[in-house]
Amino acid sequence: MMKARSMRFASALLRLSLTALTALTAAVCQTAFANGSIKEISVLSANGEPVPGVVVALEPLDQNADMAPAPGAMDQIDRQFVPHILVVQRGAEVRFPNSDSIKHHVFSFSAARTFEIRLFDDSQEESLDFPRAGSVELGCNVHDWMLGYIYVADTPHFTRTNRQGIAELTVPDGDYRVRIWHPRIQDDERLLLGSLSRNSSNYIHRLKEPLLPNYEQESVGELQDYD
């Protein structure tokens, strides 16, 4: 028992270290553009309220965005995907650790990445590459309430809006296409595009349709887990 706990503790420390390394890599990438332009993008709901957590990607129109993608990690903690939304650059490798003591069976039928990781526990870990841009919806065949997303951006310039519905990115001087995404947004994808010229520093996007309801995860304590 003590040995199993020690192994799980060591595994958790390793995952924490890798997560910190991923964050550091992203910070270094952002620092590389310190001499560029600061762009501020605001996302508002149909009734004018700020929308937090929206993915904002700036795709360069007049330059190549050649930068090696940083790796990502989509964990499973307390029978939930963590983070709920993971954003990575196209071509990135994503790890799927399992911090639970139970097995999960992760899958996706999304066009951007269809895959299946069969029953695996906390002693196993798989990695997958994500070569196509787009949104990838995740589920678990064992725990059908689990829902998560991986958004694959076709650019290294991406972030998510804060509580004030504002995203800030420092990017090389140039013209950019603005692309936004969130699973609760109902607007047609063609309406989620905008532009920022090299002479513009601000962009405001107001949604046309109301957001989908933010359903709370239901209690599932009475359900049986597979060992």
C-alpha positions in Angstrom: 0.0 0.0 0.0 2.8 2.4 1.0 4.7 1.6 -2.2 1.6 2.2 -4.3 1.1 5.6 -2.6 4.8 6.5 -3.1 4.6 5.7 -6.8 1.4 7.8 -7.2 3.1 10.7 -5.3 6.2 10.5 -7.5 4.0 10.3 -10.6 2.1 13.4 -9.5 5.3 15.3 -8.9 6.5 14.4 -12.4 3.2 15.6 -13.9 3.4 18.8 -12.0 7.0 19.4 -13.2 6.0 18.7 -16.8 3.0 21.1 -16.5 5.3 23.8 -15.1 7.7 23.2 -18.0 4.9 23.6 -20.5 3.9 26.9 -18.9 7.5 28.0 -18.9 7.8 27.1 -22.6 4.7 29.2 -23.4 6.1 32.1 -21.4 9.4 31.9 -23.3 7.5 31.9 -26.6 5.6 35.0 -25.6 8.8 36.7 -24.4 10.3 36.1 -27.9 7.8 38.7 -29.2 8.6 41.3 -26.6 9.7 43.7 -29.3 6.4 43.3 -31.2 3.0 44.9 -30.8 0.6 44.4 -28.0 -2.9 43.5 -29.3 -6.0 43.7 -27.0 -9.1 41.7 -28.1 -12.4 42.0 -26.2 -15.2 39.5 -26.6 -18.7 40.5 -25.6 -21.9 38.5 -25.5 -25.0 39.4 -27.5 -26.2 41.6 -24.7 -22.9 43.3 -24.3 -21.5 41.4 -21.3 -17.8 40.3 -21.2 -17.3 36.7 -22.0 -14.4 35.0 -20.1 -12.5 31.9 -21.1 -12.9 32.5 -24.9 -10.0 31.2 -27.1 -8.5 34.0 -29.1 -6.0 33.2 -31.9 -4.1 35.7 -34.1 -3.2 34.2 -37.4 -0.5 36.2 -39.3 -1.5 37.3 -42.8 1.8 38.6 -44.1 4.4 36.4 -42.5 5.2 32.8 -41.6 4.4 31.7 -38.1 7.2 29.2 -37.9 7.7 28.2 -34.3 7.9 24.7 -32.8 4.7 23.9 -30.9 4.9 23.6 -27.2 3.5 20.3 -25.8 0.3 20.1 -23.8 -1.3 17.9 -21.2 -4.9 16.9 -20.7 -5.2 15.2 -17.3 -8.1 13.4 -15.6 -8.6 14.4 -12.0 -11.6 13.5 -9.8 -13.3 12.1 -12.9 -13.1 15.4 -14.8 -10.9 16.6 -17.7 -8.3 19.1 -16.4 -8.1 21.6 -17.9 -11.6 21.7 -19.3 -10.3 23.5 -22.4 -6.7 23.0 -23.5 -5.3 25.2 -26.3 -2.3 24.0 -28.3 -0.6 25.0 -31.6 -1.2 22.8 -34.6 1.4 19.9 -34.6 1.7 19.9 -30.8 1.9 16.6 -28.9 -0.6 16.2 -26.0 -0.1 13.9 -23.1 -3.0 12.2 -21.5 -2.0 11.3 -17.9 -4.5 9.9 -15.5 -4.3 11.3 -11.9 -7.3 9.2 -10.8 -6.9 5.8 -9.1 -9.6 4.5 -11.5 -9.5 3.7 -15.2 -10.6 6.0 -18.0 -11.3 5.4 -21.7 -10.8 8.7 -23.6 -12.1 9.2 -27.1 -13.0 11.8 -29.7 -15.0 11.7 -32.9 -14.1 15.2 -33.9 -13.0 15.9 -37.5 -9.9 17.7 -36.3 -8.7 14.5 -34.4 -10.5 11.2 -34.1 -8.9 8.8 -31.6 -9.5 6.4 -28.8 -7.3 5.7 -25.7 -8.6 2.4 -24.3 -8.9 1.7 -20.6 -5.8 3.0 -18.8 -5.0 3.8 -15.2 -2.6 6.0 -13.3 0.4 3.8 -14.2 -0.1 4.4 -17.9 0.1 7.5 -20.1 -0.2 8.0 -23.8 0.6 10.9 -26.1 -1.0 12.0 -29.3 -0.1 14.6 -31.9 -2.7 17.1 -33.2 -1.8 17.9 -36.9 -5.0 19.6 -37.9 -6.5 22.9 -36.6 -9.9 23.0 -35.1 -11.8 22.0 -32.0 -11.6 18.5 -30.5 -14.4 17.3 -28.1 -13.4 14.7 -25.6 -15.4 12.1 -23.8 -14.9 9.0 -21.6 -16.6 5.7 -22.3 -16.5 4.8 -18.7 -17.8 8.1 -17.2 -20.2 9.5 -19.8 -20.6 12.9 -18.0 -16.9 13.8 -18.6 -16.5 16.4 -21.2 -13.4 18.3 -22.3 -12.0 20.2 -25.3 -8.7 20.6 -27.0 -8.6 23.6 -29.4 -5.8 23.3 -32.0 -4.8 26.8 -33.2 -3.1 27.3 -36.6 -0.7 29.8 -35.0 1.6 30.2 -32.0 -0.2 33.4 -31.0 -3.2 32.4 -28.8 -4.6 32.9 -25.3 -7.9 33.0 -23.6 -10.0 36.0 -22.4 -9.8 37.0 -18.7 -12.8 37.7 -16.4 -13.2 41.0 -18.1 -13.6 39.3 -21.5 -10.2 40.7 -22.6 -7.3 38.8 -24.2 -3.9 40.4 -24.6 -1.1 39.1 -26.9 2.3 40.5 -27.9 3.0 39.6 -31.5 5.4 40.6 -34.3 4.4 43.6 -36.2 2.0 42.7 -39.1 -1.5 42.1 -40.1 -3.5 39.4 -38.4 -6.8 37.4 -38.7 -8.6 37.2 -35.4 -10.3 33.9 -34.7 -12.3 33.2 -31.6 -13.8 30.0 -30.2 -15.7 28.6 -27.2 -18.0 25.6 -26.9 -20.8 27.8 -25.6 -20.7 30.1 -28.6 -23.5 29.5 -31.2 -22.5 32.0 -33.9 -21.5 30.6 -37.3 -17.7 30.1 -37.6 -17.6 32.6 -40.4 -18.9 35.3 -38.0 -16.1 34.5 -35.5 -13.4 36.0 -37.7 -12.0 39.5 -37.6 -8.9 41.4 -38.6 -6.2 43.5 -36.9 -3.9 45.6 -39.0 -0.4 46.5 -38.0 -1.6 49.9 -37.1 -4.4 48.7 -34.9 -4.0 47.6 -31.3 -7.6 46.9 -30.3 -10.4 44.7 -31.6 -13.9 44.2 -30.1 -16.0 41.2 -31.1 -19.7 41.2 -30.1 -21.5 37.9 -30.5 -24.7 37.7 -32.5 -26.3 34.7 -30.7 -26.8 34.1 -27.0 -24.4 31.7 -25.3 -25.4 28.1 -24.7 -26.4 27.3 -21.1 -23.5 26.6 -18.8 -24.6 23.2 -17.6 -23.2 22.2 -14.2 -21.7 18.7 -13.9 -24.2 16.5 -12.1 -23.2 14.5 -9.0 -22.2 11.0 -10.0 -21.2 9.5 -6.6 -23.7 6.7 -6.8 -22.3 5.4 -10.1 -20.0 2.4 -10.2 -16.4 2.9 -11.4 -14.4 0.3 -13.3 -11.4 -0.9 -11.3 
